[in-house]
């Protein structure tokens, strides 16, 4: 299934995408694509529904973040060896973990705001893993049973705040609109092997990132097991698994960063595409 949320910010409603690309309203069955609705029993019940029996959403509504009420937005840094190299950083021996504030979350096609005074706002296409089953101290061999599905994430990053302003990476990762997710959450049965997915990103039609999840340093089961030693994982938590090479920071001979008035377009095989316009923050 491809699950999504549509409507104005803060008023999104749950839906699924039918085989013809139509949006089918799930409001009569679940309150949101969030929390308990992402547990296995709920997803199994939704899978038995005939999409044609659900109300068809007319027009062209805004597509919101594909998961609501996110508790934790956990990110993994330097998880592709070639991206670590372009960042002039060592390949990690343990996962590099940081957070994006949940206030950064926005829809897949919403405007991305360049922070006031920013000179180094950058892009990062990433595979998102959505947790569907709670747990802690999860064994790696059981980890995939805790996954509800997958989504596209743009881990937008302000490099000066991330790397030059002291403290942790979190500061440069959590500005408002720096976490577009979606367009939909694709449940795991539709993605037989999440470690064989092409992912890419373009700015103004120029392809900067081309990668494949097969080159992840730490694969999804290892990440879930590791993170569950540091914190309990809950349904609706999101793990952003890292970006392949091609970020603006790594462009030679000079880095390239975003400015207002540009367009980012990005996607992952089987998970859909995002398209964002960059604007100056209010």
Secondary structure, DSSP 4 states (H G I P E B T S, - for coil): -EEEEESSTT--EEEEE-TTS-EEE-TTT-S-SSGGGGSHHHHHHHHTS-GGGSPBPPS-PPB--SS-S-S-EEEEES-BHHHHHHTT-PPPSS-EEEE--GGGEE-TTSPEEEPTT-S-EE--EEEEEEE-S-BSS--GGGGGGGEEEEEEEEE-EEHHHHHTSSS-THHHH-STT-EEE-S-EEEGGG-S-TTS-EEEEEETTEEEEEEEGGGBSS-HHHHHHHHHHHS-B-TT-EEEEEE-S--GGG-SSS-----TT-EEEEEETTTEEEEEEEEE--
